[in-house]
Amino acid sequence: MKAALITGASRGIGAAAAELIAGAGYAVAINYRENETAAKEVAEKITDFGGTAITVRGDISSPEEVSRIFEKIKDEFGGLELLVNNAGISYIGLLQDMTDSDIERLIKTDLMGAILCSREAAKLMIAKKRGSIINIASMWGEVGASCEAVYSACKAGIIGFTKALAKELGPSGIRVNCVSPGVIRTDMNSGLNRETLRELTEDTPLLRLGEPEDVAKAIAFLASDESDFITGQVLPVNGGITV
Ligand code: NAP
């Protein structure tokens, strides 16, 4: 059975992706940072429909914790065929109001975390000469968002990292792609007021905000053999929004 690690899979996009990826026949490791109850609920949903899932606590912004996550993956699964670098946080506010630790926390979680996990996954995948890494970027990494400058920088970094790593790992049979979501209805956007959400909906040609499942379907496509000649690409899932 192929194995997948989905970071930040206790909620939102990661949880929806875990269910679809498990439905596609992968044994899924559901990573989370602190929300154990939610992570266990995702795992239970998967095992209830006959899938295989484990939960793996670990902060992806810490090299030591990433090592521990991958030790557990090796112990439980013996290898890894799919990594979805999904865990992330946001920060909305002016750059000049950000503290050193705000900036460091964002860069370590939204950029370095994906790099650390990809490094460990590459070691396991190169050994078997197969695998797929899917990074979750953001439309703000493509076009930039006012009051989300550091977040946008991290996501632009994720896009560059994806393109470079695809070239580096392609000869080893490993594909690297990223999905670039628009505005998706998850806890990450729970702080946006009704007026902002209405404006974002009106700016979206498909006239609705995205659901976690919309992004999960794109992740499942990039994880599948249906996309086996696709690497180094950015797949936008945004309802057509171009702000
Ligand atoms: P969410 O609902 O806020 O969930 C975040 C997930 O990440 C949770 O499972 C959380 O775990 C986990 N997490 C956060 N920091 C972590 C860390 N240091 N180590 C391990 N896990 C960590 O977020 P979401 O909206 O689904 O976003 C998922 C990804 O999509 C993020 O990379 C985000 O930037 C990107 N994205 C989202 C949107 C959007 O509109 N929602 C748009 C574009 C891109 P706990 O439950 O344990 O806290």
Residues whose N, C-alpha, C, O or C-beta is under 5 A from the ligand:
A	BS01	NAP	G8 A9 S10 R11 G12 I13 G14 N31 Y32 R33 E34 N35 G58 D59 I60 S61 N86 A87 G88 I89 T109 I136 A137 S138 M139 P181 G182 V183 I184 T186 D187 M188
